[in-house]
Amino acid sequence: MNQISSQFGINQTLHRIYLKLKCKASILTPFQSVSKTIESEILLTETVIVGEVPETYYFYDNLGFEDILDTN
């Protein structure tokens, strides 16, 4: 199984659980045999986890560590 969490708004997280399937199939005929591996990923569940709304919010995506903290 594969779990993925991603940001989904200021106070929410989108959480998904996938099931990864892998199967080897063989087709037999009188003249030849063909083997093939089949892979699939199935979404089992998806939910949005809602948290509390923060009193303040800072977005530091483009700032470096030196820009955030006063290191002098």
WORAFEN-V794235 format. One record per pair of residues at least 12 apart in sequence whose C-alpha atoms are under 10 Angstrom apart, sorted by the first residue. I is the first residue (numbers start at 1). GAP is how many residues later the second one is. If there is no record, write none. Layout:
I:GAP  I:GAP
This chain:
1:16  1:17  1:18  1:19  1:20  1:40  1:41  1:42  1:43  2:14  2:15  2:16  2:17  2:18  2:39  2:40  2:41  2:42  3:12  3:13  3:14  3:15  3:16  3:40  3:42  3:43  4:12  4:13  4:14  4:42  5:12  5:41  5:42  5:43  5:44  6:42  7:41  7:42  8:40  8:41  8:42  9:41  10:40  10:41  10:42  10:43  10:44  10:47  11:38  11:39  11:40  11:41  11:42  11:43  12:36  12:37  12:38  12:39  12:40  12:41  13:34  13:35  13:36  13:37  13:38  14:32  14:33  14:34  14:35  14:36  15:30  15:31  15:32  15:33  15:34  16:27  16:28  16:29  16:30  16:31  16:32  17:25  17:26  17:27  17:28  17:29  17:30  18:22  18:23  18:24  18:25  18:26  18:27  18:28  19:21  19:22  19:23  19:24  19:25  19:26  20:19  20:20  20:21  20:22  20:23  21:17  21:18  21:19  21:20  21:21  22:15  22:16  22:17  22:18  22:19  23:13  23:14  23:15  23:16  23:17  24:12  24:13  24:14  24:15  25:12  25:13
